[in-house]
Amino acid sequence: MNEASPRILLVEDEEAIAQGLLLNFRRKGWDPALAGDGDEGLRLAGEGRFDLIVLDVRLPTIDGFEVCQRLRSGGDLTPILMLTAKNQPDDVVYGLKLGADDYVTKPFDLAELLARIEGLLRRSDWSRSVSDAANPPSEGDRFVFGEFWVDFGSWQAATLNGTVELSRKEIAVMRVFANRPGQVVSRRELLAEVWGLPNHPNTRVVDNVILSLRKAFEESSLRPRHIHNVRGVGYRFEA
């Protein structure tokens, strides 16, 4: 599968529906993964980097509502399209309130579902382009601080755990810090520049990425050398 192919997590327990959707997703050039219940969906969402989650409401172990709620409360803003029951209109309202981005009712029209997915992928791609356009990676574009470095072209970084590949959001946050050393960067600014969500009420997603970066680059979270808290505002990066 091409590395540029959108990655889609399908959380669906009905085997016939799941296999049919996987087949059609691959025909569209997408890279799908399948979870058969809510627990597995949460696990895969936490382990992988997905561009979209197609989430059935009626699932074993944990239903789709709780999966959506846990993802959003944990700061995961991956677009979610929910598959809801046609005879349960309240499902739609509840799902959207929990943070789902769109929905399709079962039994669904395949063409409509694929069109909705394409729309969410375009929206997600546009948000990434907004945050990336001002600072596109270039060959040899490496930021060095202390004994560490981050390569914005390859997404590789020298960390406390050796050389690893950072996530898209981690790379984007480090790009902001590299461009603004010593300056206070608010959580709202990071939401706007990295996630393309200047007015989103949940800033926890920013803190989660900062926590991950500190694990990579700070020997002590209580006495950070590079990523400093600015109480009530955001962060300041010192090279």
N, C-alpha and C positions, 0 to 999 in steps of 0.2 A: 504493500500500500504506500502511496506517495506520502512523504512526510508532511506535505501541505494539506492533506486531506483532513476535513473537519472530523474530529473525534466525537462520537455520540454514544452516550450511555443509555441503553434501553433497559428500564426496570419493568418487567412484565412477566407474570407467572403463567399465562395461557400459552402453551407450547406452540400451537398452530399459529396464533397471532404473532408471537415473538419471532418464529422462524420466517414467516412471510415478510415481516418488517425488516429483519436483518438482510434478507435477500434483496429487497428493494433499496435499502440504504446503500448496500454495496454497489448496486447498479448505478446509483447516483454518484458514485465515487467517494462516498463517505466511509469512515473507519469506525464501525460500531463494536460495542462490547455489550454483553447481556448479563443482567442480574435477574434471578428468578424470584427473589423476595426482597422485602425491605431491608433486612439486615445486610444482605449481600450488596444491595444498592448503595447503602451508606459506606460499606467497606471499600467498594470499587471507586466511589466518588472521592473518598479520602486518599486513595492510593494513586489515582491517575489524574491527568490533566485533560479535562473534557471541554469541548466547545458548547455542548448542549446536553441536557438530560431530558429524555422522554419518560415520564413517570406515570404509571398506572395508579389509580386511587386505591382500588381493591387488591391488596397484596397480602400474602401470608407474613407472619411474624410481626411486621410493623407496616401499617398502611401508608399510602402515599402522602397523606396529609402530615403524618409525623416525620416521614423522611424529609419532606420539604421544610418543615419547621426546624428540624435539627440542622439541616444544611444552612439555612438562613441565619439561625441563631449562632452558628459557629463561624459565620462570616463568609460562607461560600456563596458567591453571587453568580455562579454559572447559570445561564438561562435555563428555565424549566418549563417544559410543555407538559401539561397534565392531561391524561386520558380519563374522562369522567363518564359516569353513567348517564344516559339520555334522560332517564326518568327521575333524576335527582338534581334539579337545577340549583339547589343550595350548595352542592359540591363545587360548582363553578365559583360562586361568590366566596366561599370559604377558602378554596385553593388560592384564589387571587389575593385574598387578605393575608395569607401566610407567606406570600412572596412569589407565587408562580407567575410566569410572564405571559402565558397563553394557555389555551385549552382546546381540546377536540373531544366531542362526545362519541361514545360507543353506541351502536356500531358506526364506524367512521368511514368516510369516503377517502380512499387511499390518496387520490390526487390532492384533495384538500389538506390532508395531513402533511404530505410532502411539501406542499406550498407553504404551509405554516412554518415548518421546520426551516425551509429556505429563507423565509422572512426573518426568523430569529437569528439564523446564522449570519445573514447580511448585517443585521443590527449589531451583533456582537463584533463582527469584523470591522464595522465602521467605528465602534467605540475604541477598538484596539488601535486603529489607524490614527485616530485623533491623538491618543496618548503617545504613539510611537513616531508620528510624522516629524515632530520638531527635533527629534534626536535619533535618527536612524543609525543602526550599527554600521560600522565600516571596518574594513580589514585592518587588523592590528589595533583596534580600538580597545585599549586596555587601561583600566583605572587601578592604580597601585596605591595602597595605604598600609603603613606598617609592614608586616611580613606577608600581607595578603594582597591579592589582586582579583579583579573581575574583568573578564573579557566579554564585551558586549556583542561581539560578532558571533562567538561560539556558544555563549551562555555558560561557559566554564568559569569556575572560580577556585582559587586556592583558599581553603578554609581550615579550621581546626581539625576537620575530619579528612583532610587531604583534598585532592582536586575532585570537585563534584559539578554536576550540572544544576544550575539554579532554575527555578520556575520562571515563567514569563513575568509574573507580577513581581517576584523578587528582583529580577533583572531591571524592570522598569523603575522600581523604587530606588535601587542603587544608582540608576542613571540620574534620577532627580537629585540624590545626595551628591553625586559626583559633580553636577553642574552648580550646586549651591553649598559648597563647603563652608562650615561655620555659621550658616544662616538658619534661622528657625523656619521649619516647614510644617505647616499645620496639617492636621489629619484631613481637613476639608480640601486643602490643596492637593494632597496625595490622592484622595478620592477622585478629584477632578482630572488630574494629570495622568494617573495610572489606570483608573477604572472607567474614566469618562462619566462619572456620576457625581457631579458637584453638589447636588442637593439630596443625596441619599442619606437617610437618618442613621444608618448603621455604620459607625466608624470602627466597629470591632474587627472588621475584615482587615483594616490597616494595621491594627495592633497585632493581629495574628501573623501577618507577614513580617513585621518588625521582630516579633518573638523568634521567628524562624531564622531571620538574618543574624540576630544576636547569638543564637546557638551556633551559627556558622563562624562568626567573627569575634565574639566576645568571650574571654576566659572567665569573666565574672559578670553576671547580670546585675549585681548590686553596685559594682564599680566599673561601668562600661568605659572603654577607652575611645570608642568611635561613635556609637549611636547613643546619644544622650536624650533623656526625657526633658521636655519643657512643660512643666505642670499646667494642665488645663488647656494646652494649645496643641502640642505635637512633638516634633523631634528636631535635634540639631546634630549634624554629622561633622565629626572632626577627623581629618585624615592623619 
